[in-house]
Amino acid sequence: MKQSTKPKQFWKTGTVHWFDESSGEGMIKCEEGVNYYVHYSAIESKQKWKSLQDKKKVKFQTVEDVTFSQVTKVKEI
């Protein structure tokens, strides 16, 4: 039986630093002070129009990239 080598994703918490609805991009600042790029496609919502409100608390998962850290899933809390 082959075991998965994919690491488990852990949820982090933070605050939406800014989000631009027209471009669908923004930044989330985690509680540790690190900034993460977020794209609207990472927003988990039942709403048809996906957006984040500035200064709103969120939980999110990330992936580390060579150039920047990016959010893969985000939910408002």
N, C-alpha and C positions, 0 to 999 in steps of 0.2 A: 504494500500500500504506500503510495507516494504522499508525502506530507507537503503542505503548502509552505513555500518560502516567503510568501507575502507577509510583511509585518502587520500587526494589528494597528488599526487607526484609533487614536484616542481623541476625545472631544476636548477642546480648549474653550475658554470663555474670554470674552473681550467686549469692546465697544466699537461701533461703526464710527470711524474717524471722519470719513466722507464717502458719499456715493452719488455719482452723476447718472441720472436716469437716461439722459440722451445718449451717452456712450455705453451705458451698462457696466461701468467699471467703478471701483472704489478701493478704499483701504480700511482694514480692520486693525485695531491696536489691541493686542492681547494683554492680559493682566500683568505679564512679565515685561511689558513695554516694547515688544517686537511688533513691527508693522507687517501686515500680510495683504497682498493684492487679492481682490475679489472680483469675479466676473458674474454677471447676472445669471449665467447658466448654472452656477453653483448654489443658487438660492433654492432651498426646499420650501415650497409654499403651495397651497391649494389655489391661490389666486392666479388668474390668467396673466396679469401684469406683475412681473417679479421685480421688486425693488427693496431697498433697505433704507431706513430712516437714520439720519445723522444722530449720533449720541445714543442710539438704541443698543441695549445689551444683547449679545448674540452668543451662541455656541457654534463651534466650527471645527472642521478637520482640515489638515494641510498636507501639502506635498512639497518637499524641498527641491528646488531647481538650482541649476548652476548660477543663474543670474538673480533670482529672487524667490521668495517663499510665496506660494499660492494656495488659496483656499479651494478645497475640492467640494465641500459641503458646508452650508451655513443655514442656521435656523435662528429666528428671533426668540428670545426667552422673556 
